[in-house]
Amino acid sequence: MAVATLLCAQAACSRPAAHRESGEPSSASHSTGPEEYSATVVRTTTSGDDPRTEQTLIAIDGGLTREEWTERGERRALILRPDLGKSYELWLDRRIYTETSLDPDGIGGSPGANSVAPAQPANESKTSSDKQGKVDVASSEAPGAEEPDAHLDIEESAPPVRHERHDLPDQTIDGHNCKVSEDLSYQPDGRVERVVTFRAMDLKGLAIRTEESGAGPTGVKVTTERRDVKLSVDPSEFVVPGDFKRVSEPP
């Protein structure tokens, strides 16, 4: 489901595209949202009469991020720790994980010889330097990353010839009063891509719903919702459990 683009390229490449951005379309030019939160991200892709729904659990605390999803019936998770220069991909049912080094820009590299032990006390303190704003899940934003949801299932296109943004009437989504904006991108081939974003004012402007659609023969529509948003996260979410075994290669 939020949320830079956020995820280290090497760690994310083994996952479905829908889990590489937990958040907001690339057309969004501004970033808002809480620095710390957790949510269930539900993404529904509709092409014709064939909707497909995927669900991701995300947790964000400054520069620390975690995504959890189910793939082929197996629960998996990805933890990004730029403060440690590491990312960890977990196979939760098998209780194993792989470790990958991050370069200074947060992009995945080869697992380094100078590995940092992942297990740390759940109450570890984080200084302001720990929160480097490297996230999202989800669009990325930092802090309060909107998981980098970039036009996930809408085909890529050349840079738009014109872009417009409009404010739409406020709406209430799941009890949250939302400011609503519309982004229109006019493509060279005549297509118009439309993104409507609903930002909850009581959640520091977090985009709790986005609707992406593109005019054209495919008729694809992508709706991303953040549900059950909580503004606090247990620090243990970003720590590999001590009884997990590290493996050198993904299973």
Contacts in CASP RR format, 6 or more apart in sequence:
PFRMAT RR
TARGET T0000
AUTHOR 0000-0000-0000
METHOD contacts of the structure
MODEL  1
MAVATLLCAQAACSRPAAHRESGEPSSASHSTGPEEYSATVVRTTTSGDD
PRTEQTLIAIDGGLTREEWTERGERRALILRPDLGKSYELWLDRRIYTET
SLDPDGIGGSPGANSVAPAQPANESKTSSDKQGKVDVASSEAPGAEEPDA
HLDIEESAPPVRHERHDLPDQTIDGHNCKVSEDLSYQPDGRVERVVTFRA
MDLKGLAIRTEESGAGPTGVKVTTERRDVKLSVDPSEFVVPGDFKRVSEP
P
1 19 0 8 1.000
1 22 0 8 1.000
1 23 0 8 1.000
1 39 0 8 1.000
1 40 0 8 1.000
1 41 0 8 1.000
1 42 0 8 1.000
1 43 0 8 1.000
1 54 0 8 1.000
1 55 0 8 1.000
1 56 0 8 1.000
1 57 0 8 1.000
1 58 0 8 1.000
1 67 0 8 1.000
1 69 0 8 1.000
1 137 0 8 1.000
1 138 0 8 1.000
1 147 0 8 1.000
1 224 0 8 1.000
1 226 0 8 1.000
2 21 0 8 1.000
2 22 0 8 1.000
2 23 0 8 1.000
2 24 0 8 1.000
2 39 0 8 1.000
2 41 0 8 1.000
2 58 0 8 1.000
2 60 0 8 1.000
2 135 0 8 1.000
2 136 0 8 1.000
2 137 0 8 1.000
2 138 0 8 1.000
2 139 0 8 1.000
2 144 0 8 1.000
2 145 0 8 1.000
2 146 0 8 1.000
2 147 0 8 1.000
2 149 0 8 1.000
2 226 0 8 1.000
3 21 0 8 1.000
3 22 0 8 1.000
3 23 0 8 1.000
3 24 0 8 1.000
3 39 0 8 1.000
3 41 0 8 1.000
3 58 0 8 1.000
3 60 0 8 1.000
3 65 0 8 1.000
3 135 0 8 1.000
3 136 0 8 1.000
3 137 0 8 1.000
3 138 0 8 1.000
3 139 0 8 1.000
3 140 0 8 1.000
3 141 0 8 1.000
3 144 0 8 1.000
3 145 0 8 1.000
3 146 0 8 1.000
3 147 0 8 1.000
3 148 0 8 1.000
3 149 0 8 1.000
3 226 0 8 1.000
4 106 0 8 1.000
4 133 0 8 1.000
4 134 0 8 1.000
4 135 0 8 1.000
4 136 0 8 1.000
4 140 0 8 1.000
4 141 0 8 1.000
4 142 0 8 1.000
4 145 0 8 1.000
4 148 0 8 1.000
5 20 0 8 1.000
5 21 0 8 1.000
5 136 0 8 1.000
5 139 0 8 1.000
5 140 0 8 1.000
5 148 0 8 1.000
5 150 0 8 1.000
6 21 0 8 1.000
6 22 0 8 1.000
6 65 0 8 1.000
6 80 0 8 1.000
6 134 0 8 1.000
6 135 0 8 1.000
6 136 0 8 1.000
6 137 0 8 1.000
6 138 0 8 1.000
6 139 0 8 1.000
6 140 0 8 1.000
6 145 0 8 1.000
6 147 0 8 1.000
6 148 0 8 1.000
7 20 0 8 1.000
7 21 0 8 1.000
7 65 0 8 1.000
7 67 0 8 1.000
7 78 0 8 1.000
7 80 0 8 1.000
7 87 0 8 1.000
7 148 0 8 1.000
8 80 0 8 1.000
8 87 0 8 1.000
8 100 0 8 1.000
8 102 0 8 1.000
8 106 0 8 1.000
8 107 0 8 1.000
8 108 0 8 1.000
8 109 0 8 1.000
9 107 0 8 1.000
9 108 0 8 1.000
10 100 0 8 1.000
10 107 0 8 1.000
10 108 0 8 1.000
10 109 0 8 1.000
11 78 0 8 1.000
11 80 0 8 1.000
11 87 0 8 1.000
11 89 0 8 1.000
11 100 0 8 1.000
11 108 0 8 1.000
12 19 0 8 1.000
12 20 0 8 1.000
12 78 0 8 1.000
14 89 0 8 1.000
14 250 0 8 1.000
15 69 0 8 1.000
15 71 0 8 1.000
15 76 0 8 1.000
15 78 0 8 1.000
16 54 0 8 1.000
16 71 0 8 1.000
17 152 0 8 1.000
17 153 0 8 1.000
18 43 0 8 1.000
18 45 0 8 1.000
18 54 0 8 1.000
18 56 0 8 1.000
18 152 0 8 1.000
18 153 0 8 1.000
19 54 0 8 1.000
19 56 0 8 1.000
19 67 0 8 1.000
19 69 0 8 1.000
19 71 0 8 1.000
19 78 0 8 1.000
20 148 0 8 1.000
20 152 0 8 1.000
21 136 0 8 1.000
21 137 0 8 1.000
21 138 0 8 1.000
21 139 0 8 1.000
21 140 0 8 1.000
21 147 0 8 1.000
21 148 0 8 1.000
21 149 0 8 1.000
21 150 0 8 1.000
21 152 0 8 1.000
22 41 0 8 1.000
22 56 0 8 1.000
22 58 0 8 1.000
22 65 0 8 1.000
22 67 0 8 1.000
22 136 0 8 1.000
22 137 0 8 1.000
22 138 0 8 1.000
22 145 0 8 1.000
22 146 0 8 1.000
22 147 0 8 1.000
22 148 0 8 1.000
22 149 0 8 1.000
23 41 0 8 1.000
23 136 0 8 1.000
23 137 0 8 1.000
23 138 0 8 1.000
23 139 0 8 1.000
23 140 0 8 1.000
23 145 0 8 1.000
23 146 0 8 1.000
23 147 0 8 1.000
23 148 0 8 1.000
23 149 0 8 1.000
23 207 0 8 1.000
23 210 0 8 1.000
23 224 0 8 1.000
23 226 0 8 1.000
24 136 0 8 1.000
24 138 0 8 1.000
24 139 0 8 1.000
24 140 0 8 1.000
24 141 0 8 1.000
24 146 0 8 1.000
24 147 0 8 1.000
24 148 0 8 1.000
24 149 0 8 1.000
24 197 0 8 1.000
24 207 0 8 1.000
24 210 0 8 1.000
24 224 0 8 1.000
25 139 0 8 1.000
25 149 0 8 1.000
25 150 0 8 1.000
25 151 0 8 1.000
25 183 0 8 1.000
25 195 0 8 1.000
25 197 0 8 1.000
25 210 0 8 1.000
25 212 0 8 1.000
26 139 0 8 1.000
26 148 0 8 1.000
26 150 0 8 1.000
26 151 0 8 1.000
27 151 0 8 1.000
27 163 0 8 1.000
27 183 0 8 1.000
27 185 0 8 1.000
27 193 0 8 1.000
27 195 0 8 1.000
28 139 0 8 1.000
28 146 0 8 1.000
28 183 0 8 1.000
28 195 0 8 1.000
28 197 0 8 1.000
28 207 0 8 1.000
29 165 0 8 1.000
31 139 0 8 1.000
31 140 0 8 1.000
31 141 0 8 1.000
31 142 0 8 1.000
31 144 0 8 1.000
31 145 0 8 1.000
31 146 0 8 1.000
32 141 0 8 1.000
32 144 0 8 1.000
32 199 0 8 1.000
32 204 0 8 1.000
32 205 0 8 1.000
32 206 0 8 1.000
32 207 0 8 1.000
33 141 0 8 1.000
33 143 0 8 1.000
33 144 0 8 1.000
33 146 0 8 1.000
33 203 0 8 1.000
33 204 0 8 1.000
33 205 0 8 1.000
33 206 0 8 1.000
33 207 0 8 1.000
34 143 0 8 1.000
34 144 0 8 1.000
34 203 0 8 1.000
34 204 0 8 1.000
34 206 0 8 1.000
34 231 0 8 1.000
35 60 0 8 1.000
35 61 0 8 1.000
35 62 0 8 1.000
35 131 0 8 1.000
35 143 0 8 1.000
35 144 0 8 1.000
36 60 0 8 1.000
36 61 0 8 1.000
36 62 0 8 1.000
36 143 0 8 1.000
36 144 0 8 1.000
36 231 0 8 1.000
36 232 0 8 1.000
36 233 0 8 1.000
37 59 0 8 1.000
37 60 0 8 1.000
37 144 0 8 1.000
37 203 0 8 1.000
37 206 0 8 1.000
37 229 0 8 1.000
37 230 0 8 1.000
37 231 0 8 1.000
37 232 0 8 1.000
37 233 0 8 1.000
38 57 0 8 1.000
38 58 0 8 1.000
38 59 0 8 1.000
38 60 0 8 1.000
38 229 0 8 1.000
38 230 0 8 1.000
38 232 0 8 1.000
38 233 0 8 1.000
38 237 0 8 1.000
39 57 0 8 1.000
39 58 0 8 1.000
39 138 0 8 1.000
39 226 0 8 1.000
39 227 0 8 1.000
39 228 0 8 1.000
39 229 0 8 1.000
39 230 0 8 1.000
40 55 0 8 1.000
40 56 0 8 1.000
40 57 0 8 1.000
40 58 0 8 1.000
40 226 0 8 1.000
40 227 0 8 1.000
40 228 0 8 1.000
41 55 0 8 1.000
41 56 0 8 1.000
41 57 0 8 1.000
41 58 0 8 1.000
41 137 0 8 1.000
41 138 0 8 1.000
41 147 0 8 1.000
41 224 0 8 1.000
41 225 0 8 1.000
41 226 0 8 1.000
41 227 0 8 1.000
42 53 0 8 1.000
42 54 0 8 1.000
42 55 0 8 1.000
42 224 0 8 1.000
42 225 0 8 1.000
42 227 0 8 1.000
43 53 0 8 1.000
43 54 0 8 1.000
43 55 0 8 1.000
43 56 0 8 1.000
43 149 0 8 1.000
43 152 0 8 1.000
43 222 0 8 1.000
43 223 0 8 1.000
43 224 0 8 1.000
43 225 0 8 1.000
44 51 0 8 1.000
44 52 0 8 1.000
44 53 0 8 1.000
44 222 0 8 1.000
44 223 0 8 1.000
44 224 0 8 1.000
44 225 0 8 1.000
45 51 0 8 1.000
45 52 0 8 1.000
45 53 0 8 1.000
45 54 0 8 1.000
45 152 0 8 1.000
45 153 0 8 1.000
45 220 0 8 1.000
45 221 0 8 1.000
45 222 0 8 1.000
46 52 0 8 1.000
46 220 0 8 1.000
46 221 0 8 1.000
46 222 0 8 1.000
46 223 0 8 1.000
47 153 0 8 1.000
47 218 0 8 1.000
47 219 0 8 1.000
47 220 0 8 1.000
47 221 0 8 1.000
48 219 0 8 1.000
54 69 0 8 1.000
55 69 0 8 1.000
55 70 0 8 1.000
56 67 0 8 1.000
56 68 0 8 1.000
56 69 0 8 1.000
56 137 0 8 1.000
56 138 0 8 1.000
56 147 0 8 1.000
57 66 0 8 1.000
57 67 0 8 1.000
57 68 0 8 1.000
57 69 0 8 1.000
58 65 0 8 1.000
58 66 0 8 1.000
58 67 0 8 1.000
58 68 0 8 1.000
58 136 0 8 1.000
58 137 0 8 1.000
58 138 0 8 1.000
58 147 0 8 1.000
59 65 0 8 1.000
59 66 0 8 1.000
59 233 0 8 1.000
59 237 0 8 1.000
59 238 0 8 1.000
60 66 0 8 1.000
60 135 0 8 1.000
60 136 0 8 1.000
60 137 0 8 1.000
60 138 0 8 1.000
60 143 0 8 1.000
60 144 0 8 1.000
60 145 0 8 1.000
60 233 0 8 1.000
61 126 0 8 1.000
61 131 0 8 1.000
61 233 0 8 1.000
61 235 0 8 1.000
61 237 0 8 1.000
61 238 0 8 1.000
62 130 0 8 1.000
62 131 0 8 1.000
62 132 0 8 1.000
62 133 0 8 1.000
62 135 0 8 1.000
62 142 0 8 1.000
62 143 0 8 1.000
62 144 0 8 1.000
62 145 0 8 1.000
63 80 0 8 1.000
63 82 0 8 1.000
63 83 0 8 1.000
63 130 0 8 1.000
63 131 0 8 1.000
63 132 0 8 1.000
63 133 0 8 1.000
63 134 0 8 1.000
63 135 0 8 1.000
63 142 0 8 1.000
63 143 0 8 1.000
63 145 0 8 1.000
64 79 0 8 1.000
64 80 0 8 1.000
64 81 0 8 1.000
64 82 0 8 1.000
64 83 0 8 1.000
64 126 0 8 1.000
64 130 0 8 1.000
64 131 0 8 1.000
64 135 0 8 1.000
64 238 0 8 1.000
65 79 0 8 1.000
65 80 0 8 1.000
65 134 0 8 1.000
65 135 0 8 1.000
65 136 0 8 1.000
65 137 0 8 1.000
65 145 0 8 1.000
65 238 0 8 1.000
66 77 0 8 1.000
66 78 0 8 1.000
66 79 0 8 1.000
66 80 0 8 1.000
66 237 0 8 1.000
66 238 0 8 1.000
67 77 0 8 1.000
67 78 0 8 1.000
67 137 0 8 1.000
67 138 0 8 1.000
67 147 0 8 1.000
68 75 0 8 1.000
68 76 0 8 1.000
68 77 0 8 1.000
68 92 0 8 1.000
69 75 0 8 1.000
69 76 0 8 1.000
69 77 0 8 1.000
70 76 0 8 1.000
74 91 0 8 1.000
74 92 0 8 1.000
74 93 0 8 1.000
74 94 0 8 1.000
75 91 0 8 1.000
75 92 0 8 1.000
75 93 0 8 1.000
76 89 0 8 1.000
76 90 0 8 1.000
76 91 0 8 1.000
76 92 0 8 1.000
77 89 0 8 1.000
77 90 0 8 1.000
77 92 0 8 1.000
78 87 0 8 1.000
78 88 0 8 1.000
78 89 0 8 1.000
78 90 0 8 1.000
79 87 0 8 1.000
79 88 0 8 1.000
79 89 0 8 1.000
79 90 0 8 1.000
79 237 0 8 1.000
79 238 0 8 1.000
79 239 0 8 1.000
79 240 0 8 1.000
80 87 0 8 1.000
80 102 0 8 1.000
80 106 0 8 1.000
80 134 0 8 1.000
80 135 0 8 1.000
81 87 0 8 1.000
81 88 0 8 1.000
81 102 0 8 1.000
81 118 0 8 1.000
81 238 0 8 1.000
82 102 0 8 1.000
82 106 0 8 1.000
82 132 0 8 1.000
82 133 0 8 1.000
82 134 0 8 1.000
83 126 0 8 1.000
83 129 0 8 1.000
83 130 0 8 1.000
83 132 0 8 1.000
84 116 0 8 1.000
84 118 0 8 1.000
85 101 0 8 1.000
85 102 0 8 1.000
85 106 0 8 1.000
85 116 0 8 1.000
86 99 0 8 1.000
86 100 0 8 1.000
86 101 0 8 1.000
86 102 0 8 1.000
86 115 0 8 1.000
86 116 0 8 1.000
86 118 0 8 1.000
87 99 0 8 1.000
87 100 0 8 1.000
87 102 0 8 1.000
87 108 0 8 1.000
88 97 0 8 1.000
88 98 0 8 1.000
88 99 0 8 1.000
88 100 0 8 1.000
88 118 0 8 1.000
88 240 0 8 1.000
89 97 0 8 1.000
89 98 0 8 1.000
89 100 0 8 1.000
89 250 0 8 1.000
90 96 0 8 1.000
90 97 0 8 1.000
90 240 0 8 1.000
90 244 0 8 1.000
91 97 0 8 1.000
91 251 0 8 1.000
94 251 0 8 1.000
95 241 0 8 1.000
95 243 0 8 1.000
95 244 0 8 1.000
95 245 0 8 1.000
96 244 0 8 1.000
96 245 0 8 1.000
96 246 0 8 1.000
96 247 0 8 1.000
96 251 0 8 1.000
97 118 0 8 1.000
97 240 0 8 1.000
97 244 0 8 1.000
97 245 0 8 1.000
97 246 0 8 1.000
97 247 0 8 1.000
98 111 0 8 1.000
98 246 0 8 1.000
98 247 0 8 1.000
98 248 0 8 1.000
98 249 0 8 1.000
98 250 0 8 1.000
99 111 0 8 1.000
99 115 0 8 1.000
99 118 0 8 1.000
99 246 0 8 1.000
100 108 0 8 1.000
100 109 0 8 1.000
100 110 0 8 1.000
100 111 0 8 1.000
101 108 0 8 1.000
101 109 0 8 1.000
101 110 0 8 1.000
101 111 0 8 1.000
101 112 0 8 1.000
101 115 0 8 1.000
102 108 0 8 1.000
102 109 0 8 1.000
103 109 0 8 1.000
106 134 0 8 1.000
111 248 0 8 1.000
118 239 0 8 1.000
118 240 0 8 1.000
118 246 0 8 1.000
119 239 0 8 1.000
119 240 0 8 1.000
119 241 0 8 1.000
119 242 0 8 1.000
120 239 0 8 1.000
122 234 0 8 1.000
122 235 0 8 1.000
122 236 0 8 1.000
122 239 0 8 1.000
123 235 0 8 1.000
124 235 0 8 1.000
124 239 0 8 1.000
126 235 0 8 1.000
131 143 0 8 1.000
132 142 0 8 1.000
133 142 0 8 1.000
133 143 0 8 1.000
133 144 0 8 1.000
133 145 0 8 1.000
134 142 0 8 1.000
135 141 0 8 1.000
135 142 0 8 1.000
135 143 0 8 1.000
135 144 0 8 1.000
135 145 0 8 1.000
135 147 0 8 1.000
136 142 0 8 1.000
136 144 0 8 1.000
136 145 0 8 1.000
136 146 0 8 1.000
136 147 0 8 1.000
136 148 0 8 1.000
136 149 0 8 1.000
137 145 0 8 1.000
137 146 0 8 1.000
137 147 0 8 1.000
137 148 0 8 1.000
138 145 0 8 1.000
138 146 0 8 1.000
138 147 0 8 1.000
138 148 0 8 1.000
138 149 0 8 1.000
138 224 0 8 1.000
138 226 0 8 1.000
139 145 0 8 1.000
139 146 0 8 1.000
139 147 0 8 1.000
139 148 0 8 1.000
139 149 0 8 1.000
139 150 0 8 1.000
139 207 0 8 1.000
140 146 0 8 1.000
140 147 0 8 1.000
140 148 0 8 1.000
144 206 0 8 1.000
146 206 0 8 1.000
146 207 0 8 1.000
149 210 0 8 1.000
149 224 0 8 1.000
151 193 0 8 1.000
151 212 0 8 1.000
151 222 0 8 1.000
152 222 0 8 1.000
153 220 0 8 1.000
153 222 0 8 1.000
154 193 0 8 1.000
154 212 0 8 1.000
154 213 0 8 1.000
154 214 0 8 1.000
154 218 0 8 1.000
154 220 0 8 1.000
154 222 0 8 1.000
155 218 0 8 1.000
155 220 0 8 1.000
157 187 0 8 1.000
157 188 0 8 1.000
157 189 0 8 1.000
157 191 0 8 1.000
157 193 0 8 1.000
158 187 0 8 1.000
158 188 0 8 1.000
158 189 0 8 1.000
160 185 0 8 1.000
160 186 0 8 1.000
160 187 0 8 1.000
160 188 0 8 1.000
160 193 0 8 1.000
161 186 0 8 1.000
161 187 0 8 1.000
161 188 0 8 1.000
162 185 0 8 1.000
162 186 0 8 1.000
163 183 0 8 1.000
163 184 0 8 1.000
163 185 0 8 1.000
163 186 0 8 1.000
164 183 0 8 1.000
164 184 0 8 1.000
164 186 0 8 1.000
165 181 0 8 1.000
165 182 0 8 1.000
165 183 0 8 1.000
165 184 0 8 1.000
166 181 0 8 1.000
166 182 0 8 1.000
166 184 0 8 1.000
167 179 0 8 1.000
167 180 0 8 1.000
167 181 0 8 1.000
167 182 0 8 1.000
168 180 0 8 1.000
168 181 0 8 1.000
168 182 0 8 1.000
168 196 0 8 1.000
169 180 0 8 1.000
170 177 0 8 1.000
170 178 0 8 1.000
170 179 0 8 1.000
170 180 0 8 1.000
171 178 0 8 1.000
171 180 0 8 1.000
171 198 0 8 1.000
172 178 0 8 1.000
173 198 0 8 1.000
173 200 0 8 1.000
173 208 0 8 1.000
173 209 0 8 1.000
174 208 0 8 1.000
174 227 0 8 1.000
176 200 0 8 1.000
176 201 0 8 1.000
176 202 0 8 1.000
176 203 0 8 1.000
176 208 0 8 1.000
177 200 0 8 1.000
177 201 0 8 1.000
177 202 0 8 1.000
178 198 0 8 1.000
178 199 0 8 1.000
178 200 0 8 1.000
178 201 0 8 1.000
178 208 0 8 1.000
178 209 0 8 1.000
179 198 0 8 1.000
179 199 0 8 1.000
179 201 0 8 1.000
179 205 0 8 1.000
180 196 0 8 1.000
180 197 0 8 1.000
180 198 0 8 1.000
180 199 0 8 1.000
181 196 0 8 1.000
181 197 0 8 1.000
181 199 0 8 1.000
182 194 0 8 1.000
182 195 0 8 1.000
182 196 0 8 1.000
182 197 0 8 1.000
183 194 0 8 1.000
183 195 0 8 1.000
183 196 0 8 1.000
183 197 0 8 1.000
184 192 0 8 1.000
184 193 0 8 1.000
184 194 0 8 1.000
185 192 0 8 1.000
185 193 0 8 1.000
185 194 0 8 1.000
185 195 0 8 1.000
186 192 0 8 1.000
187 193 0 8 1.000
190 215 0 8 1.000
191 214 0 8 1.000
191 215 0 8 1.000
191 216 0 8 1.000
192 214 0 8 1.000
192 215 0 8 1.000
193 212 0 8 1.000
193 213 0 8 1.000
193 214 0 8 1.000
193 215 0 8 1.000
194 211 0 8 1.000
194 212 0 8 1.000
194 213 0 8 1.000
194 214 0 8 1.000
194 215 0 8 1.000
195 210 0 8 1.000
195 211 0 8 1.000
195 212 0 8 1.000
195 213 0 8 1.000
196 210 0 8 1.000
196 211 0 8 1.000
197 207 0 8 1.000
197 209 0 8 1.000
197 210 0 8 1.000
198 207 0 8 1.000
198 208 0 8 1.000
198 209 0 8 1.000
198 210 0 8 1.000
199 205 0 8 1.000
199 206 0 8 1.000
199 207 0 8 1.000
199 208 0 8 1.000
200 206 0 8 1.000
200 208 0 8 1.000
200 229 0 8 1.000
203 229 0 8 1.000
203 231 0 8 1.000
206 226 0 8 1.000
206 229 0 8 1.000
207 226 0 8 1.000
208 225 0 8 1.000
208 226 0 8 1.000
208 227 0 8 1.000
208 229 0 8 1.000
209 223 0 8 1.000
209 224 0 8 1.000
209 225 0 8 1.000
209 226 0 8 1.000
210 222 0 8 1.000
210 223 0 8 1.000
210 224 0 8 1.000
211 221 0 8 1.000
211 222 0 8 1.000
211 223 0 8 1.000
212 221 0 8 1.000
212 222 0 8 1.000
212 223 0 8 1.000
212 224 0 8 1.000
213 219 0 8 1.000
213 220 0 8 1.000
213 221 0 8 1.000
213 222 0 8 1.000
214 220 0 8 1.000
214 221 0 8 1.000
END
